[in-house]
Amino acid sequence: MTQTLSPRDVHVDELRALEAEAVHIIREVAAELERPVLLFSAGKDSIVLLRLAEKAFRPAKLPFPVLHVDTGHNFPEVIDFRDRRVSQAGHRLIVASVQESIDSGRVKEAGLSRNRLQTRTLLDALAYSGFDAAFGGARRDEERSRAKERVLSFRDEFGQWDPRAQRPEPWSLYNGKIRRGESVRVFPLSNWTELDVWRYIKLENLELPSIYFAHQREVFDRDGILLAASEFTQPEGRERAHVEWVRYRTVGDLTITGAVRSHATDIDGVIAEISAATVSERGETRADDRTSIAAMEDRKREGYF
């Protein structure tokens, strides 16, 4: 008798295969590199990444700390979740502050968004602690420059990325050998999609910051992006603040991260919306990625994650 698999069974099998691949990558890098760190923004991708890292080493504790590059312009709900999630799990959290980089003269604030200033703060934090590998939740489907990288993205002694100097990764072989001063960024979720991430969140019953689900918020339209009215962002000129039902597809610096109109108050509703979406999350909601076609790639060449 032939057994027919339901769509849910197929999705679960696919998710468990992606999970196994990610756990394998995390273990391989932790075994080969001396001082890894996991970048944690408390966004959905890094929440999934943290769960995978925990699974990779259970029942032992996470053998590396968690690092957040804090712009100082974050959504309060996200910071509250970050602190609670890390504290409950007993992980060591390192917060690299963009504000401290500004105060020390390492970077100069120009304009409203601090997103680009994160690069210097991240590189300083990695150098200060001697981290030679940094796990991150980037996915190939996010943005075109992400698709140029391998699972292991090598950076020179200045933290810079050269897309022409990629190493091949045949089958499941990852060459993490680096010279003194070099480092590697590691993307265990590289082969995942946004929909995979949401389905895994449902499968694992993972908690998320509340802003990922539909809620009423005061927003205003700036160049086609719905920005939250806050102490850092206010309407200008003909812009007018109003209350709408919205949610966020991605989290980050609230000065450049836009909301999407939505009534999806639960995970099934979000999955249904993502399944029907025709625009990537960054393309729809991140103002900094609209400055030029190569905006993300330019930042990554400088050392951005």
C-alpha angles and dihedrals in degrees: 000000000000115000116220115214119219120230088252092055090051092050092049092051090049092048093049089051090052090046092052091049092050093047089050091052093049093050093046093052094044089053096046103038125061106219116023125174132190118228110222123185094164087244121134095263095050090045089057090044092053091051090051091050090051090051091049093062106027130171087022122075121262104280094215137044130255119244128201122188101212117203092188088235097087131136106263091225090059095050091048090052092046093055094044095047095049094042095050091051093046095236123152111250123203116192116201107198123213088196090060089050089054093046092050093049094244090124134017121226113234121172128348102295121076094188096109091047089066091079096069092042092051094048091048092050093049092048095045093056095035094239111175098183130037122192115213138176099235117142129201093234094058099079138345096255090054088061091060093065131082125226086269112047113192123215128195126233089283093052092250127143125224110196090200093060099064121144120227117250107200115189107327098329114127119186107207097170111135137173123241109287095021124107140188134226113214125207111191090170094053093115094045125098128215088257091051089054093052093046090050091050088055093044093051094036091232121183118237136189108275094243090075088073129063116279138149114269137164107249141161133206117247116174091333096312123111106226124189116249105238144140087281100041126043132164116270132200110339094354113118128198118229138162119257140164104256144151134193125246092192134013130220140107103002091216091071105020114099131205127227125225108254147149094197102128096166137043096259090056091050092049090051091052094046091049090057097041118116098184125068118247094248093045091053101040114021115085094189092062091058095063091088141340090257097042095117094042091052091053092046091052087056092052104273114147 
